[in-house]
Amino acid sequence: MKKIIQLTILILVSSLLLGCDTYNKEEFKKSAQTMYDRAQTNLKIKGNFCFYLGSVKFPYTDEPVLADDIQWAIWNKAKLAKTLPLFAEIGLLTRQPVDGKEELYHYDLTDLGREYQYEDIDRRDVEPIYDNSFCYGPIKVIKVTDVSEKTYERGLSGYNETQISVYFDYQVVDTPEWVIHNQDKLEALYDSSSVQLPNVTYPHMLLYIKGKDGKLYQKSSPYFLKQP
């Protein structure tokens, strides 16, 4: 079964230490901003917040659930039955009824949809899987508010590990009108934190791992993938 996993990066970060027990908050701020900016450039996405549609290749025609569908296909079709009509209503997709087939529709991207589309193609299976999202809202890191360190006997790697938690405030730049005007509908399908509004300051935390070499490695998702 295919699982949707947020992109995780592990990159060496330098210049974060001021001394043995003191961390440079300004350098953490620069590191976080670089990570979010790099995601937009490398993935060619409009921002760091993404509404996941499901596995779908456009243009797409509704496919009813079949008796021999595997569980993943059933789940995916159930997602598309919710997400595609919503984004057609919002204006990022077209929606046309299929002749002679009740309750089935053709979908395709509008110009607005193409502008905000992020398509991740997984070619590991026999047939490529097209995971589609609409992404918005570049993150602007405002300030690092706190840095804490804790050592675990069994960390994320399964052995003794020191984790650095970096707490910071951010704002979202250029939230588009289609997100703002459809906040209630989007939050009803996704979650109450799925819409990031302009001129609002939000808290977040990034995780760093201290390697055996004493250097810090950043292990965080450079974008937020919202599931329906």
Secondary structure, 3 states (H helix, E strand, C coil): CCCCCCCCEEEEECCCECCCCCECHHHHHHHHHHHHHHHHHHHCCCCCEEEEEEECCCCEECCCCCCCCCHHHHHHHHHHHHHHHHHHHHCCEEEEECCCCCCCEEEEECHHHHHHEEEEEECCCCCCEEEEEEEECCEEEEEEEEEEEEEECCCCCCCCEEEEEEEEEEEECCCCHHHHCCHHHHHHHCCCCCCCCCCCCEEEEEEEEECCCCCEEEEECCCEEECC
